[in-house]
């Protein structure tokens, strides 16, 4: 079963909470910092568009140090509130996953 990046928005808001940046940098950070990265460029830009439509990020066109036009993304105050909600949701999921791991080790591994 392939993981499709259901927490992509949470990761992008987390990275944007450190400061404004552009899509290419966000993709590079996902590739370098996430232990299991399900995020490709299509998922990243689709998610950024959705976050912007929901008011969680804003974007502006600016010139990069290489003199190219880039779209810079910045988290909004609504985005910070959404990041808090993502944190709570992920914390609950972690508790359920820990329960699974603990019981899997006790029940399945000990039977085998």
Secondary structure, 3 states (H helix, E strand, C coil): CCCCCCCHHHHHHHHHCCCCEEHHHHHHHHHHHCCCCCCCHHHHHHHHHHHHHCCCEEEEEEECCCCCEEEEEEECHHHHHHHHHHHHHHHHHHHHHHHHHHHHHHHHHHHC
